[in-house]
């Protein structure tokens, strides 16, 4: 057993596991993929005992041999939780027999999606994560600080010791992959979210219309969310045409769907960002939550292109803005989902910058923006560029160390002779990017492009 000093630490932190489960509850911490999972203290990796496929087989640690029973398919299942299944047996790790006691065994069982098979991965810094069980609220650890092969993996109240910290080493080949989209794919400024295996996309257009897909490939039209607009829009943007809505952003948070959107007129910074909420995307029971923020012709920035961001602790922020004096980010009240506190400037560029999207990954916040000119068909000059920061409020630096507040930005996508002016992007769960580009083979129509987002070993994004 562990020392009395450590036992006192456990008592003082008995509720920390459940607290961690709550705070990371809605932020995807790592990409879906296949991993070797290595313990910080022992240096050994998760392993299915004797490579057995039997139900209830214990999970142990062992020297890394590269065997398939040491490879784990990690899949985000929503609300900050992951399933972790053996590449060899296809079975998921769980707290055995729904046990809530310290020292309970972690074993494999056929996946059925119960809470005891779901894990919250909390970034503890320096590339290490805790693994908190969704049912018990306790952390996976190497039992009794063992460094021996075959030592058992159990659960214990989280206290942050090295035996409870894990490195996730990806085996992803990093191959580029572009979804073969078909059907109703004309779009501009798309946002996409998955709910129970169905994909929903919303875009710039009259009344916020969008698309639905049951496989991510074939897209079918959706009815407009607000076919008649909202009466209060004209109070903030008198020149607005009534139903034209720009660049919606959809995210799930705290068990609800939220949609931010902007209303404006081209070339003006008299604009407003509004908010809708729904019980689910399938229900589409959208409720008007009113204005979030607005700007006038006397403002320095422009209240358009909103993007809901969850920081590493799962707290909500809103990033938005374009042209004029650039991109802003502000913290949101988790109850009202509206701004509270300061407004921070994080990127600016003469000649056009807009459509910000931020995602958190492995200790960094990554800011993606569209630079250049949109909305001109094959004459559009949009590029997608990025930078990163250890703080959500910046500074965001590109690969060469240039600050995005001073026109910095590394190019992810400059288009090609078929797909011109890519932009209006949205990042989904660190591993997917959705955007529009103008099809030079089809009269410059803007169309939906979805791609796998890969990451270099040094942490920079690429296709």
C-alpha positions as CSV (number, residue, x, y, z in Angstrom):
1,X,0.0,0.0,0.0
2,X,1.0,3.6,-0.3
3,X,2.5,5.8,2.4
4,X,0.5,7.6,5.1
5,X,1.8,10.9,3.6
6,X,0.2,10.1,0.3
7,X,-3.0,8.9,2.0
8,X,-3.3,12.3,3.6
9,X,-3.0,13.8,0.1
10,X,-5.7,11.5,-1.2
11,X,-8.1,12.6,1.6
12,X,-7.4,16.3,0.8
13,X,-8.1,15.7,-2.8
14,X,-10.9,13.1,-2.7
15,X,-13.2,15.2,-4.8
16,X,-10.6,16.3,-7.3
17,X,-11.4,13.4,-9.7
18,X,-15.0,14.4,-10.0
19,X,-14.0,18.1,-10.3
20,X,-11.6,17.3,-13.2
21,X,-14.4,15.3,-14.9
22,X,-16.6,18.4,-14.7
23,X,-14.1,20.9,-15.8
24,X,-12.8,19.0,-18.8
25,X,-16.3,17.8,-19.6
26,X,-16.7,19.5,-22.9
27,X,-13.3,20.0,-24.4
28,X,-11.8,17.4,-26.8
29,X,-8.2,17.0,-25.5
30,X,-6.7,14.7,-28.1
31,X,-7.5,13.5,-31.7
32,X,-9.2,10.3,-32.5
33,X,-6.7,7.7,-33.5
34,X,-4.5,4.7,-32.5
35,X,-2.1,5.3,-29.6
36,X,0.5,3.7,-27.4
37,X,-0.4,4.9,-23.8
38,X,2.7,5.2,-21.6
39,X,2.9,5.8,-17.9
40,X,5.0,8.8,-16.8
41,X,6.3,7.1,-13.6
42,X,7.2,3.6,-14.9
43,X,7.8,4.4,-18.5
44,X,5.8,1.3,-19.4
45,X,2.7,1.0,-21.5
46,X,-0.9,-0.2,-21.2
47,X,-1.2,-3.8,-22.2
48,X,-4.0,-6.5,-22.3
49,X,-2.7,-9.3,-20.0
50,X,-1.4,-12.2,-22.2
51,X,-3.2,-10.6,-25.2
52,X,-6.3,-12.5,-24.0
53,X,-9.7,-11.7,-25.7
54,X,-11.6,-12.9,-22.6
55,X,-14.1,-10.6,-21.0
56,X,-12.8,-9.1,-17.7
57,X,-9.1,-9.6,-18.6
58,X,-7.0,-7.2,-16.5
59,X,-5.2,-4.3,-18.0
60,X,-1.5,-4.2,-17.0
61,X,1.6,-2.3,-17.8
62,X,4.5,-3.9,-19.8
63,X,7.7,-2.9,-21.6
64,X,6.7,-1.5,-25.1
65,X,7.1,-4.3,-27.6
66,X,4.9,-2.8,-30.4
67,X,2.5,-5.7,-30.1
68,X,-1.2,-5.1,-31.1
69,X,-2.3,-5.7,-27.5
70,X,-0.4,-2.5,-26.6
71,X,-2.2,-0.4,-29.2
72,X,-5.4,1.5,-28.3
73,X,-8.1,3.1,-30.4
74,X,-9.1,6.3,-28.7
75,X,-12.4,7.7,-29.9
76,X,-14.2,10.9,-28.7
77,X,-17.8,10.0,-27.7
78,X,-18.9,13.5,-26.8
79,X,-19.2,15.6,-23.6
80,X,-15.5,15.4,-23.0
81,X,-15.4,11.6,-22.8
82,X,-13.5,9.0,-24.8
83,X,-13.8,5.2,-25.3
84,X,-10.4,3.4,-25.3
85,X,-10.5,0.0,-27.0
86,X,-7.8,-2.5,-27.7
87,X,-6.6,-2.8,-31.3
88,X,-6.0,-6.5,-30.7
89,X,-9.2,-7.5,-29.0
90,X,-11.7,-4.8,-29.9
91,X,-12.7,-4.5,-26.3
92,X,-12.9,-1.4,-24.2
93,X,-11.2,-0.6,-20.9
94,X,-13.6,-0.1,-18.0
95,X,-13.7,-0.1,-14.2
96,X,-14.5,-3.7,-13.5
97,X,-18.0,-4.5,-12.1
98,X,-18.9,-0.8,-11.7
99,X,-16.7,-0.6,-8.6
100,X,-16.2,2.8,-7.0
101,X,-13.5,1.8,-4.5
102,X,-9.9,2.9,-4.6
103,X,-7.8,0.1,-6.0
104,X,-10.6,-1.4,-8.2
105,X,-9.4,-3.3,-11.2
106,X,-9.4,-1.8,-14.7
107,X,-10.2,-4.5,-17.2
108,X,-11.5,-5.0,-20.8
109,X,-15.1,-5.8,-21.8
110,X,-17.1,-5.7,-25.0
111,X,-17.9,-2.0,-25.7
112,X,-21.5,-1.1,-25.0
113,X,-21.1,2.6,-24.1
114,X,-21.8,2.6,-20.4
115,X,-20.3,5.3,-18.1
116,X,-17.8,2.9,-16.7
117,X,-16.3,2.6,-20.2
118,X,-15.9,6.3,-20.7
119,X,-12.9,8.4,-19.7
120,X,-12.2,12.1,-19.5
121,X,-8.7,13.0,-20.6
122,X,-7.4,16.1,-18.7
123,X,-4.3,17.8,-20.0
124,X,-1.9,18.0,-17.0
125,X,0.9,19.8,-19.0
126,X,4.2,18.7,-20.6
127,X,2.3,16.2,-22.8
128,X,0.8,14.2,-19.9
129,X,-2.9,13.4,-19.3
130,X,-5.0,12.1,-16.5
131,X,-7.6,9.4,-17.3
132,X,-10.7,10.0,-15.2
133,X,-13.5,7.4,-15.3
134,X,-16.9,8.9,-16.0
135,X,-18.7,6.6,-13.6
136,X,-16.4,6.5,-10.6
137,X,-14.7,9.9,-11.0
138,X,-11.4,8.2,-10.2
139,X,-8.1,8.1,-12.1
140,X,-6.4,5.2,-13.9
141,X,-3.0,4.5,-12.3
142,X,-0.2,1.9,-12.0
143,X,-1.1,0.2,-8.7
144,X,1.3,0.8,-5.8
145,X,3.9,2.7,-7.9
146,X,5.2,-0.5,-9.5
147,X,7.7,-0.4,-12.2
148,X,7.4,-4.2,-12.9
149,X,6.1,-5.8,-16.0
150,X,2.5,-7.2,-15.5
151,X,1.8,-4.7,-12.7
152,X,-1.9,-4.0,-12.5
153,X,-3.7,-0.9,-13.7
154,X,-6.3,0.2,-11.2
155,X,-8.3,3.3,-10.2
156,X,-7.6,5.7,-7.4
157,X,-8.8,9.1,-6.2
158,X,-7.0,11.6,-8.3
159,X,-4.1,13.4,-6.7
160,X,-1.8,14.1,-9.7
161,X,1.1,11.8,-9.0
162,X,3.3,10.5,-11.9
163,X,1.7,7.0,-11.6
164,X,-1.6,8.7,-12.6
165,X,-0.2,10.6,-15.6
166,X,-0.1,9.2,-19.2
167,X,1.4,10.0,-22.5
168,X,-0.6,9.3,-25.7
169,X,1.8,8.5,-28.6
170,X,-0.1,8.5,-31.9
171,X,0.5,5.9,-34.5
172,X,-1.5,7.9,-37.1
173,X,0.3,7.8,-40.4
174,X,-0.6,11.4,-41.1
175,X,-1.9,10.6,-44.6
176,X,-4.0,13.4,-46.1
177,X,-7.6,12.6,-46.6
178,X,-10.4,14.7,-48.2
179,X,-14.0,13.6,-47.7
180,X,-15.6,12.7,-51.1
181,X,-18.6,15.0,-50.6
182,X,-21.5,14.8,-53.0
183,X,-25.1,16.1,-53.3
184,X,-26.1,19.5,-52.1
185,X,-22.7,21.0,-51.5
186,X,-22.9,24.6,-52.6
187,X,-22.0,26.5,-49.5
188,X,-20.3,29.6,-47.9
189,X,-18.8,30.0,-44.4
190,X,-19.8,26.4,-43.3
191,X,-19.9,25.1,-39.7
192,X,-20.4,21.4,-39.0
193,X,-21.2,19.3,-36.0
194,X,-21.9,15.6,-35.5
195,X,-24.7,14.3,-33.3
196,X,-25.5,10.6,-32.8
197,X,-23.8,9.7,-36.1
198,X,-25.6,12.4,-38.2
199,X,-23.7,15.4,-39.5
200,X,-25.3,18.8,-39.6
201,X,-23.9,21.8,-41.6
202,X,-25.1,25.4,-41.5
203,X,-23.9,28.3,-43.6
204,X,-24.3,31.9,-44.7
205,X,-27.6,32.5,-46.4
206,X,-31.3,33.5,-46.0
207,X,-32.6,32.5,-42.6
208,X,-29.5,30.3,-41.8
209,X,-30.0,27.3,-44.1
210,X,-27.9,24.2,-44.1
211,X,-27.5,20.5,-44.8
212,X,-27.6,17.1,-43.3
213,X,-25.7,13.9,-44.0
214,X,-25.9,10.4,-42.6
215,X,-22.5,9.4,-43.7
216,X,-20.5,12.6,-44.2
217,X,-20.4,12.1,-47.9
218,X,-23.9,12.7,-49.4
219,X,-25.4,16.0,-48.3
220,X,-29.2,16.8,-48.3
221,X,-30.8,20.2,-47.8
222,X,-32.1,21.3,-44.4
223,X,-35.0,23.8,-43.9
224,X,-33.9,27.3,-42.9
225,X,-33.5,27.8,-39.1
226,X,-35.1,31.3,-39.2
227,X,-37.0,31.6,-42.4
228,X,-38.7,34.9,-41.4
229,X,-35.7,36.4,-39.6
230,X,-36.1,38.2,-36.2
231,X,-37.6,41.5,-35.6
232,X,-34.8,42.9,-33.3
233,X,-32.2,42.6,-36.1
234,X,-33.2,45.9,-37.7
235,X,-32.6,47.7,-34.4
236,X,-28.9,47.0,-34.6
237,X,-28.4,46.9,-38.4
238,X,-31.0,49.2,-40.0
239,X,-29.7,48.4,-43.5
240,X,-30.1,44.7,-43.1
241,X,-32.3,43.0,-45.7
242,X,-34.3,41.1,-43.1
243,X,-33.3,37.4,-43.5
244,X,-29.7,37.4,-44.7
245,X,-27.5,35.8,-42.0
246,X,-23.7,35.4,-42.1
247,X,-21.2,32.7,-40.9
248,X,-23.1,30.7,-38.2
249,X,-21.2,28.6,-35.8
250,X,-22.7,25.6,-34.1
251,X,-21.4,23.7,-31.0
252,X,-22.7,21.4,-28.3
253,X,-22.1,22.6,-24.7
254,X,-23.6,21.6,-21.4
255,X,-26.1,19.3,-23.1
256,X,-27.5,21.9,-25.5
257,X,-26.8,23.1,-29.0
258,X,-25.8,26.7,-29.4
259,X,-25.7,28.6,-32.7
260,X,-23.9,32.0,-33.0
261,X,-24.5,34.0,-36.1
262,X,-23.9,37.5,-37.5
263,X,-26.0,40.1,-39.3
264,X,-24.4,42.9,-41.2
265,X,-24.1,44.6,-44.6
266,X,-21.2,44.2,-46.9
267,X,-18.3,46.6,-46.1
268,X,-19.8,48.0,-43.0
269,X,-18.9,47.4,-39.3
270,X,-22.5,48.2,-38.2
271,X,-23.1,44.6,-37.2
272,X,-24.5,42.3,-34.5
273,X,-23.9,38.7,-33.3
274,X,-27.0,36.8,-32.2
275,X,-27.5,33.5,-30.4
276,X,-29.9,30.6,-30.7
277,X,-30.1,27.5,-28.5
278,X,-31.8,24.1,-29.0
279,X,-32.2,20.9,-27.0
280,X,-30.6,19.0,-29.9
281,X,-29.8,19.4,-33.6
282,X,-32.2,16.6,-34.4
283,X,-35.0,18.4,-32.6
284,X,-34.1,21.7,-34.2
285,X,-36.2,23.5,-31.6
286,X,-34.2,26.7,-31.8
287,X,-34.9,29.5,-29.3
288,X,-33.9,33.1,-29.7
289,X,-31.4,34.1,-27.0
290,X,-31.1,37.7,-28.3
291,X,-28.1,39.8,-29.1
292,X,-24.6,38.8,-27.9
293,X,-22.6,41.8,-28.9
294,X,-22.7,44.5,-31.6
295,X,-20.6,47.2,-33.3
296,X,-21.4,50.5,-35.0
297,X,-19.7,52.6,-37.6
298,X,-17.9,54.3,-34.7
299,X,-16.5,51.0,-33.5
300,X,-12.9,49.9,-34.2
301,X,-13.8,46.3,-34.9
302,X,-16.6,44.4,-36.6
303,X,-19.0,42.0,-34.8
304,X,-19.2,39.2,-37.4
305,X,-17.9,35.7,-37.9
306,X,-18.4,34.3,-34.3
307,X,-16.8,31.0,-33.2
308,X,-17.6,29.3,-29.8
309,X,-14.3,28.1,-28.3
310,X,-13.8,25.8,-25.3
311,X,-10.6,26.4,-23.4
312,X,-8.5,23.5,-21.9
313,X,-10.7,23.5,-18.8
314,X,-13.9,23.4,-20.9
315,X,-14.9,27.0,-20.2
316,X,-16.6,28.9,-23.1
317,X,-15.1,31.8,-25.0
318,X,-16.2,33.7,-28.2
319,X,-13.7,34.7,-30.9
320,X,-15.0,36.9,-33.7
321,X,-14.3,39.9,-35.9
322,X,-12.6,40.9,-39.2
323,X,-11.1,43.6,-41.3
324,X,-11.1,47.0,-39.5
325,X,-8.8,46.3,-36.5
326,X,-8.9,42.6,-36.5
327,X,-9.9,39.5,-34.5
328,X,-11.1,39.6,-30.9
329,X,-11.7,37.0,-28.2
330,X,-13.8,37.3,-25.0
331,X,-14.8,35.0,-22.2
332,X,-18.4,33.9,-22.0
333,X,-20.7,33.4,-19.0
334,X,-21.4,29.6,-18.9
335,X,-25.0,30.3,-18.0
336,X,-26.0,33.0,-20.4
337,X,-23.4,32.1,-23.1
338,X,-22.8,35.9,-23.5
339,X,-19.6,37.9,-22.9
340,X,-18.2,38.7,-19.5
341,X,-15.0,40.5,-18.8
342,X,-12.4,41.9,-21.2
343,X,-12.2,41.9,-25.0
344,X,-8.7,40.9,-26.2
345,X,-7.1,41.6,-29.6
346,X,-5.3,38.6,-31.0
347,X,-4.8,39.1,-34.8
348,X,-4.9,41.9,-37.3
349,X,-3.8,42.4,-40.9
350,X,-4.4,45.1,-43.6
351,X,-6.0,43.7,-46.7
352,X,-8.4,41.4,-44.9
353,X,-8.6,39.0,-42.0
354,X,-11.8,37.2,-40.8
355,X,-13.5,33.9,-40.0
356,X,-11.5,33.0,-36.9
357,X,-11.7,29.6,-35.4
358,X,-9.7,28.4,-32.3
359,X,-9.0,24.9,-31.1
360,X,-7.0,23.6,-28.2
361,X,-4.5,20.8,-28.6
362,X,-1.6,19.5,-26.4
363,X,-0.9,22.7,-24.5
364,X,-1.5,25.2,-27.4
365,X,-4.5,27.2,-28.6
366,X,-4.4,27.3,-32.5
367,X,-6.0,30.2,-34.2
368,X,-7.1,29.7,-37.8
369,X,-8.2,32.7,-39.9
370,X,-9.1,33.6,-43.5
371,X,-7.0,36.3,-45.0
372,X,-7.5,38.2,-48.3
373,X,-10.7,38.8,-50.2
374,X,-13.8,36.6,-50.3
375,X,-17.0,36.5,-52.2
376,X,-15.6,37.2,-55.7
377,X,-15.8,33.7,-57.2
378,X,-12.6,32.7,-58.9
379,X,-11.2,36.2,-58.3
380,X,-11.3,35.6,-54.6
381,X,-7.9,35.7,-52.8
382,X,-8.8,33.9,-49.5
383,X,-6.0,31.9,-47.8
384,X,-6.4,29.9,-44.6
385,X,-3.6,30.8,-42.1
386,X,-2.8,29.9,-38.5
387,X,-0.7,30.6,-35.4
388,X,-0.6,29.2,-31.9
389,X,-0.4,30.4,-28.3
390,X,-0.1,28.9,-24.8
391,X,-2.9,31.3,-23.7
392,X,-6.3,31.7,-25.3
393,X,-5.8,35.5,-25.2
394,X,-2.5,35.3,-27.1
395,X,0.0,36.2,-28.4
396,X,-0.5,33.9,-31.4
397,X,2.8,33.2,-33.2
398,X,3.2,31.6,-36.6
399,X,5.9,28.9,-37.4
400,X,8.5,31.7,-37.9
401,X,7.7,33.4,-34.6
402,X,5.7,36.3,-36.2
403,X,2.9,37.7,-34.1
404,X,-0.5,37.5,-35.8
405,X,-1.3,40.9,-34.3
406,X,1.4,42.2,-36.6
407,X,0.3,40.4,-39.9
408,X,1.9,37.0,-38.9
409,X,0.4,33.7,-40.0
410,X,1.5,30.5,-41.6
411,X,-0.4,29.3,-44.7
412,X,-2.4,26.1,-44.4
413,X,-4.3,26.3,-47.6
414,X,-3.8,28.7,-50.5
415,X,-6.1,26.8,-52.9
416,X,-5.1,25.5,-56.3
417,X,-6.2,25.8,-59.9
418,X,-9.5,24.0,-59.2
419,X,-10.4,25.1,-55.7
420,X,-9.8,28.9,-55.5
421,X,-9.9,31.1,-52.4
422,X,-10.4,28.5,-49.6
423,X,-11.7,30.0,-46.4
424,X,-14.6,30.5,-44.0
425,X,-13.2,27.5,-42.1
426,X,-14.4,25.7,-39.0
427,X,-12.3,23.3,-37.0
428,X,-14.1,20.2,-35.6
429,X,-12.5,18.3,-32.7
430,X,-8.8,19.0,-33.7
431,X,-8.9,16.4,-36.5
432,X,-11.4,17.8,-39.1
433,X,-11.5,21.1,-41.1
434,X,-14.6,22.2,-43.0
435,X,-14.4,25.2,-45.4
436,X,-15.6,26.6,-48.7
437,X,-13.7,27.2,-51.9
438,X,-14.7,28.4,-55.4
439,X,-14.9,25.7,-58.0
440,X,-13.1,26.9,-61.1
441,X,-14.6,24.0,-63.1
442,X,-18.2,25.1,-62.2
443,X,-18.5,28.8,-62.8
444,X,-16.8,29.7,-59.5
445,X,-19.6,28.3,-57.3
446,X,-18.5,28.1,-53.6
447,X,-18.6,24.4,-52.5
448,X,-18.2,22.4,-49.3
449,X,-14.8,20.9,-48.6
450,X,-14.1,18.7,-45.6
451,X,-10.6,17.3,-44.9
452,X,-8.8,15.4,-42.2
453,X,-6.6,17.8,-40.2
454,X,-3.2,16.3,-39.5
455,X,-0.5,17.5,-37.2
456,X,3.3,17.4,-37.6
457,X,5.6,16.0,-34.9
458,X,6.3,19.6,-33.8
459,X,2.7,20.3,-33.3
460,X,1.8,22.4,-36.5
461,X,-1.3,21.6,-38.5
462,X,-1.4,20.3,-42.1
463,X,-3.5,18.3,-44.5
